Amino acid sequence: MTQQIRDVHVEPTGEDKAGPLYYQLPASPWEKWVKEQGIPVYEDVGCYDCKALPRQPWAWMGGKATFVQTSGTQNRTGMFVLEVPARGATNPVRHMYEERYIVLEGRGSTEIWTESSKTPKAFEWQQYSCFAIPLNTSFRMINAGSDPAILIAVNMAPVIFNQFQDLDFIFNNPYEFKSRYRPDEEYFKPNDQLGTQIEGRALLKSNLIPDVASAYLPLDNNRGPGYRWFAPSQAGNTMLEGFVAQYPTGRYSKAHYHESGAVLVCLAGKGYSITWPKDLGTQPWAEGFSDKVMRQDYGPGGMISAAPGGGNWFHQHFAISNGPFRVFNYTGGVRGIRAGGREGDQIAGIGAEVGQGGRALPYHEEDPYIREYYQSRLAEEGAKFDMPDEVYKGPSNLKVGYD
């Protein structure tokens, strides 16, 4: 799985530079393995409904599947849509990377076991259940229904493949992470007690969330008025955390930017997202760059790569349905691992706006076309625009905590 390099280096002559000015990246170990699986690979900024993506038989895991590689997630996170056959099951597998599932259709159960505990522990799931596979445990999915079950998965496989480049280590490693999995009846017992993160926002520690589409979300207000939010902490994951968020009918998020990697999956309602390169400025329509703005509509099961262009793209999310619009950033962020910085460093919170050391754009500074277009989309759906007037009048008029 290692990359091929030349045995002998030839130095340039005279003023020539070593190597070409531009070169093409070779396939990474992860990309090679994906190609070897022989199932479709969907590549785009997002899709309206990933349940509609074509799926083919997958010899390794069983069932049918398609890989999903949204823009900006290449070699960062792996995603796939999995179809478990009616009254059937997937193959038993084990792997040395974190993995999370959302059930899009169907009901069934998952069995999990370890080298020292051969007797499987099982938990049941239904539509919109969310669970994480404990690191390096063996597992299989069992469909209890008479129709295929469809799940969407995300994992950190690309990072592990590209770092270790050893399939035997990744898939046949007997090591047990006892601090991350306990083979008892309580491990997958749902918990609805909210805690608080270091950032002061809501945290839900629950290895199984029975219905993430209807789970209670506390008021947060950071991305916009009435915004609700919590971060799920599952199976001791350090690289797959993410968040579940909800926008009220007729409301939308502030424009904000961050590095690429976040993928939002719609759980309820209907909406769309827009995104554009940060270097085009804060008002792309007014500045004549409307052709550079990308838009993705999505309903339940659909998705969007929030910052597709390698990071630091502005993006906003809009609820256009007559009910709340709920999304799951299921790729997550690296909460347990810190690169750079040191203890005691002050970090701008998610609610901090540009001008305050943050990355969110105040509503009163956004491109006027954004509100105009949003109102037209709401009218098409028969939904009402419900943004508070004061958010467009500047910071002296802002209120907090209103729902």
C-alpha positions as CSV (number, residue, x, y, z in Angstrom):
1,M,0.0,0.0,0.0
2,T,3.0,2.3,0.1
3,Q,3.6,4.9,-2.6
4,Q,6.1,4.2,-5.3
5,I,9.2,6.4,-5.3
6,R,12.3,6.4,-7.4
7,D,15.4,4.7,-6.0
8,V,17.9,7.3,-7.4
9,H,17.5,11.1,-7.2
10,V,18.8,13.1,-10.2
11,E,19.8,16.7,-9.3
12,P,18.8,19.5,-11.6
13,T,21.5,21.3,-13.6
14,G,22.3,25.0,-13.7
15,E,19.4,27.2,-12.4
16,D,16.8,24.5,-13.0
17,K,14.6,23.5,-10.1
18,A,14.1,20.0,-8.9
19,G,10.8,18.6,-9.9
20,P,8.0,20.1,-12.1
21,L,6.1,23.3,-11.1
22,Y,2.9,21.2,-10.9
23,Y,2.3,17.5,-10.3
24,Q,-0.6,15.1,-9.7
25,L,-1.1,13.4,-6.4
26,P,-1.0,9.6,-6.5
27,A,-3.8,7.6,-5.1
28,S,-3.6,7.4,-1.3
29,P,-3.9,4.0,0.4
30,W,-7.5,4.8,1.3
31,E,-8.4,5.8,-2.3
32,K,-6.8,2.6,-3.6
33,W,-8.8,0.5,-1.1
34,V,-12.1,2.3,-2.1
35,K,-11.4,1.5,-5.8
36,E,-10.8,-2.2,-5.0
37,Q,-14.2,-2.5,-3.3
38,G,-16.0,-2.4,-6.7
39,I,-19.0,-0.4,-5.5
40,P,-20.1,3.1,-6.7
41,V,-18.5,6.3,-5.4
42,Y,-20.7,9.4,-5.4
43,E,-18.7,12.7,-5.5
44,D,-20.3,16.1,-5.3
45,V,-21.0,19.0,-2.9
46,G,-24.0,17.1,-1.6
47,C,-27.3,15.5,-2.7
48,Y,-31.0,16.0,-2.1
49,D,-31.6,12.4,-0.8
50,C,-28.7,9.9,-0.4
51,K,-31.3,7.1,-0.2
52,A,-31.7,7.5,-3.9
53,L,-28.1,6.9,-4.7
54,P,-27.4,3.7,-6.7
55,R,-26.0,0.8,-4.6
56,Q,-24.2,-2.3,-5.6
57,P,-23.3,-5.6,-3.7
58,W,-20.4,-5.1,-1.3
59,A,-18.4,-8.3,-0.8
60,W,-16.4,-7.1,2.2
61,M,-19.3,-5.9,4.4
62,G,-22.3,-7.6,2.8
63,G,-25.5,-6.0,1.6
64,K,-25.4,-3.2,-1.0
65,A,-23.6,0.1,-0.7
66,T,-22.2,3.2,-2.3
67,F,-19.3,5.3,-1.0
68,V,-20.1,9.0,-0.6
69,Q,-17.2,11.5,-0.9
70,T,-18.5,15.1,-0.6
71,S,-16.2,17.9,-1.7
72,G,-13.7,18.9,1.0
73,T,-13.8,15.6,2.9
74,Q,-11.3,13.7,0.7
75,N,-8.9,11.6,2.8
76,R,-10.4,13.1,6.0
77,T,-13.6,11.1,6.5
78,G,-15.1,8.1,4.8
79,M,-18.8,7.9,4.2
80,F,-21.1,5.2,2.7
81,V,-24.8,4.4,2.3
82,L,-25.5,0.8,3.3
83,E,-28.5,-1.3,2.4
84,V,-29.1,-4.4,4.6
85,P,-31.3,-6.9,2.8
86,A,-34.8,-7.7,4.1
87,R,-34.6,-10.3,6.9
88,G,-30.9,-10.4,6.3
89,A,-27.6,-9.4,7.9
90,T,-24.2,-7.9,7.0
91,N,-21.0,-9.8,7.3
92,P,-19.2,-9.7,10.7
93,V,-16.4,-7.1,10.5
94,R,-13.9,-5.3,12.8
95,H,-11.8,-2.3,12.2
96,M,-9.3,0.1,13.9
97,Y,-11.2,3.3,13.2
98,E,-14.2,5.1,14.6
99,E,-17.5,4.8,12.9
100,R,-21.0,6.2,13.3
101,Y,-24.4,5.2,11.8
102,I,-27.7,7.0,11.2
103,V,-30.6,4.7,10.2
104,L,-32.5,6.3,7.3
105,E,-35.1,3.6,6.8
106,G,-36.0,0.3,8.5
107,R,-35.5,-1.4,11.8
108,G,-33.2,-4.0,13.2
109,S,-30.4,-4.6,15.6
110,T,-26.6,-4.5,15.8
111,E,-24.6,-7.3,17.5
112,I,-21.2,-6.4,19.0
113,W,-18.5,-8.6,20.5
114,T,-14.8,-8.7,21.4
115,E,-12.0,-11.3,21.4
116,S,-12.4,-11.9,25.2
117,S,-16.2,-11.7,25.1
118,K,-17.4,-13.9,22.3
119,T,-21.1,-13.7,23.3
120,P,-22.6,-10.8,21.3
121,K,-24.3,-7.9,23.0
122,A,-27.2,-6.5,20.9
123,F,-29.2,-3.3,20.7
124,E,-32.2,-2.5,18.5
125,W,-32.5,0.4,16.1
126,Q,-35.3,2.1,14.1
127,Q,-35.6,5.0,11.6
128,Y,-33.3,7.9,12.7
129,S,-31.6,5.9,15.4
130,C,-27.9,7.0,15.8
131,F,-25.2,4.9,17.2
132,A,-21.4,4.5,17.1
133,I,-19.4,1.3,16.9
134,P,-16.9,1.0,19.7
135,L,-13.4,1.1,18.4
136,N,-12.1,-2.2,17.1
137,T,-15.0,-4.3,18.2
138,S,-16.6,-7.0,15.9
139,F,-20.1,-6.2,14.7
140,R,-22.8,-7.0,12.2
141,M,-26.2,-5.4,11.3
142,I,-29.4,-7.5,11.3
143,N,-32.5,-6.3,9.5
144,A,-35.7,-7.2,11.3
145,G,-38.0,-5.9,8.6
146,S,-39.5,-7.3,5.3
147,D,-38.0,-4.3,3.4
148,P,-34.3,-3.3,3.0
149,A,-32.9,-1.2,5.8
150,I,-30.8,1.8,4.7
151,L,-28.1,3.4,6.9
152,I,-25.6,6.1,6.3
153,A,-22.2,5.7,7.9
154,V,-19.2,8.0,8.5
155,N,-15.8,6.9,9.7
156,M,-12.2,8.0,10.2
157,A,-10.9,5.2,7.9
158,P,-9.0,7.5,5.5
159,V,-6.8,8.8,8.3
160,I,-6.0,5.4,9.7
161,F,-5.5,3.8,6.2
162,N,-3.1,6.6,5.2
163,Q,-1.2,6.6,8.5
164,F,-0.6,2.8,9.0
165,Q,-0.9,1.5,5.5
166,D,-1.4,-2.1,6.8
167,L,-4.7,-3.9,6.2
168,D,-3.9,-6.6,8.7
169,F,-3.4,-4.0,11.4
170,I,-6.6,-2.2,10.5
171,F,-8.9,-5.3,10.1
172,N,-7.4,-8.1,12.2
173,N,-6.0,-6.4,15.3
174,P,-7.0,-8.3,18.5
175,Y,-6.4,-5.3,20.8
176,E,-9.4,-4.4,23.0
177,F,-10.0,-0.8,24.0
178,K,-11.5,-1.6,27.4
179,S,-11.7,2.1,28.3
180,R,-14.0,2.6,25.3
181,Y,-16.3,-0.4,25.4
182,R,-17.9,-2.4,28.3
183,P,-19.8,-5.5,27.3
184,D,-22.7,-4.9,29.7
185,E,-26.3,-4.2,29.4
186,E,-25.9,-0.5,30.2
187,Y,-23.5,0.4,27.5
188,F,-26.2,1.0,24.8
189,K,-28.9,2.1,27.2
190,P,-30.1,5.5,25.9
191,N,-29.4,8.5,28.0
192,D,-31.3,11.8,27.7
193,Q,-29.6,13.8,30.4
194,L,-27.8,16.8,28.9
195,G,-24.4,17.9,30.2
196,T,-22.3,20.8,29.3
197,Q,-19.1,21.0,27.1
198,I,-16.1,23.0,28.0
199,E,-17.4,25.6,25.5
200,G,-20.6,25.9,27.7
201,R,-22.9,24.3,25.1
202,A,-25.1,21.2,25.5
203,L,-23.5,17.7,25.4
204,L,-25.4,14.4,25.3
205,K,-23.4,11.3,26.2
206,S,-25.4,8.4,24.8
207,N,-23.9,5.5,22.8
208,L,-27.4,5.0,21.3
209,I,-29.8,7.8,20.5
210,P,-33.1,6.0,19.6
211,D,-34.5,8.8,17.4
212,V,-32.2,11.7,16.7
213,A,-34.8,13.3,14.5
214,S,-37.1,14.0,17.4
215,A,-34.7,14.1,20.4
216,Y,-35.0,17.2,22.6
217,L,-32.6,20.0,21.5
218,P,-32.0,22.8,24.0
219,L,-32.1,26.4,23.0
220,D,-28.6,27.6,21.9
221,N,-29.1,30.8,19.7
222,N,-25.4,30.8,18.5
223,R,-26.1,30.4,14.8
224,G,-29.3,32.4,14.8
225,P,-32.4,33.3,16.9
226,G,-34.2,30.2,18.1
227,Y,-31.4,27.9,17.0
228,R,-31.4,24.6,19.0
229,W,-28.3,22.4,19.4
230,F,-26.5,19.6,21.2
231,A,-23.3,17.7,20.6
232,P,-23.5,13.8,20.9
233,S,-20.7,12.0,22.6
234,Q,-20.7,8.4,21.6
235,A,-18.5,5.3,22.2
236,G,-15.6,7.4,23.5
237,N,-15.0,8.9,20.0
238,T,-12.3,11.5,19.8
239,M,-12.6,12.3,16.1
240,L,-16.3,11.8,15.4
241,E,-18.4,14.1,17.5
242,G,-20.4,16.7,15.5
243,F,-23.7,18.2,16.5
244,V,-27.5,18.0,16.0
245,A,-29.1,21.4,15.2
246,Q,-32.5,22.7,14.4
247,Y,-33.7,25.9,12.8
248,P,-37.3,27.2,13.4
249,T,-39.6,27.6,10.4
250,G,-38.8,30.8,8.5
251,R,-35.3,31.3,10.0
252,Y,-31.8,30.7,8.9
253,S,-28.2,30.8,10.1
254,K,-25.7,33.6,10.0
255,A,-23.0,33.2,7.4
256,H,-19.9,31.6,9.0
257,Y,-16.7,30.0,7.9
258,H,-14.4,27.2,9.1
259,E,-12.2,24.5,7.8
260,S,-13.6,21.9,5.4
261,G,-14.9,18.5,6.7
262,A,-18.3,19.2,8.1
263,V,-21.1,17.4,6.3
264,L,-24.7,18.1,7.3
265,V,-27.4,15.4,7.0
266,C,-31.0,16.4,7.0
267,L,-33.1,14.6,9.6
268,A,-36.4,16.5,9.4
269,G,-38.0,19.3,7.4
270,K,-36.5,20.8,4.2
271,G,-33.9,23.4,3.5
272,Y,-31.0,24.5,1.5
273,S,-27.4,25.7,2.1
274,I,-25.3,28.2,0.2
275,T,-21.5,28.4,0.2
276,W,-18.8,30.5,-1.4
277,P,-15.1,31.1,-1.1
278,K,-14.2,33.5,1.7
279,D,-11.8,35.5,-0.4
280,L,-14.8,36.7,-2.6
281,G,-15.9,38.8,0.4
282,T,-19.1,38.9,2.5
283,Q,-21.5,40.0,-0.3
284,P,-20.9,37.9,-3.4
285,W,-24.0,39.0,-5.3
286,A,-23.4,42.7,-4.7
287,E,-19.7,42.2,-5.7
288,G,-20.6,40.4,-8.9
289,F,-19.6,36.9,-7.9
290,S,-23.0,35.2,-7.8
291,D,-21.8,32.6,-10.3
292,K,-19.3,31.4,-7.7
293,V,-21.9,30.7,-5.0
294,M,-23.0,27.0,-4.7
295,R,-26.4,26.0,-3.5
296,Q,-27.7,22.6,-2.4
297,D,-31.3,21.8,-1.6
298,Y,-31.9,18.8,0.7
299,G,-34.7,17.0,2.5
300,P,-34.6,14.0,5.0
301,G,-31.6,11.9,4.1
302,G,-30.0,14.6,2.0
303,M,-26.6,16.2,2.7
304,I,-24.3,19.1,2.1
305,S,-20.6,19.6,2.5
306,A,-20.6,22.9,4.4
307,A,-17.1,24.2,3.3
308,P,-16.3,22.3,0.1
309,G,-13.4,24.2,-1.3
310,G,-10.6,23.2,1.0
311,G,-11.9,25.1,4.0
312,N,-12.7,28.7,5.0
313,W,-15.7,29.0,2.7
314,F,-18.7,31.1,4.0
315,H,-21.8,29.1,4.3
316,Q,-25.4,29.5,5.5
317,H,-28.3,27.1,6.2
318,F,-32.0,27.9,5.5
319,A,-35.2,26.3,6.7
320,I,-37.9,26.5,4.1
321,S,-40.4,23.8,5.3
322,N,-43.5,24.5,7.3
323,G,-42.0,22.5,10.2
324,P,-38.6,22.8,11.9
325,F,-35.5,22.0,9.8
326,R,-33.1,19.6,11.7
327,V,-29.6,18.7,10.5
328,F,-26.8,16.5,11.9
329,N,-23.2,17.4,11.4
330,Y,-22.4,13.7,11.5
331,T,-18.8,13.9,10.4
332,G,-18.0,15.9,13.5
333,G,-14.9,17.6,14.7
334,V,-11.8,16.6,16.6
335,R,-12.9,17.3,20.2
336,G,-10.6,14.9,22.0
337,I,-7.4,15.6,20.0
338,R,-5.8,19.0,19.9
339,A,-3.3,20.1,17.3
340,G,-1.5,23.3,18.3
341,G,-2.3,25.7,21.1
342,R,-1.7,25.0,24.8
343,E,-3.5,25.0,28.1
344,G,-5.0,28.3,29.0
345,D,-5.2,29.7,25.4
346,Q,-8.3,31.8,24.8
347,I,-10.4,30.5,21.9
348,A,-13.2,32.4,20.3
349,G,-16.6,30.7,20.8
350,I,-18.9,29.7,18.0
351,G,-21.1,32.7,18.7
352,A,-18.3,35.2,18.2
353,E,-18.7,37.3,15.1
354,V,-16.2,38.8,12.8
355,G,-15.0,42.0,14.5
356,Q,-15.0,40.1,17.8
357,G,-12.3,37.6,16.8
358,G,-14.9,35.1,15.5
359,R,-16.0,33.7,12.2
360,A,-19.8,34.5,12.0
361,L,-21.1,37.4,9.9
362,P,-23.8,39.5,11.5
363,Y,-27.1,39.5,9.6
364,H,-26.9,43.3,9.1
365,E,-23.7,42.8,7.1
366,E,-24.8,40.0,4.8
367,D,-25.6,40.4,1.1
368,P,-29.2,41.8,0.8
369,Y,-29.9,39.2,-1.9
370,I,-29.7,36.4,0.6
371,R,-32.8,37.6,2.5
372,E,-34.6,38.4,-0.8
373,Y,-34.0,34.9,-2.2
374,Y,-34.9,33.3,1.1
375,Q,-38.2,35.0,1.2
376,S,-39.0,33.9,-2.3
377,R,-38.3,30.3,-1.4
378,L,-40.5,30.4,1.6
379,A,-43.3,31.8,-0.5
380,E,-43.0,28.9,-2.9
381,E,-43.4,26.5,0.1
382,G,-46.2,28.5,1.7
383,A,-44.1,29.1,4.7
384,K,-43.7,32.4,6.6
385,F,-40.6,34.5,7.0
386,D,-40.0,34.8,10.7
387,M,-36.7,36.5,11.2
388,P,-36.8,39.2,14.0
389,D,-36.4,42.7,12.5
390,E,-33.8,43.8,15.0
391,V,-31.2,41.3,13.7
392,Y,-30.8,43.4,10.6
393,K,-30.4,46.7,12.4
394,G,-27.0,46.3,14.0
395,P,-25.6,45.1,17.4
396,S,-27.2,47.8,19.5
397,N,-30.6,46.3,18.7
398,L,-29.9,42.7,19.3
399,K,-31.6,40.6,22.0
400,V,-30.5,37.2,23.3
401,G,-32.4,34.2,24.4
402,Y,-35.6,34.7,22.4
403,D,-37.2,31.7,20.8
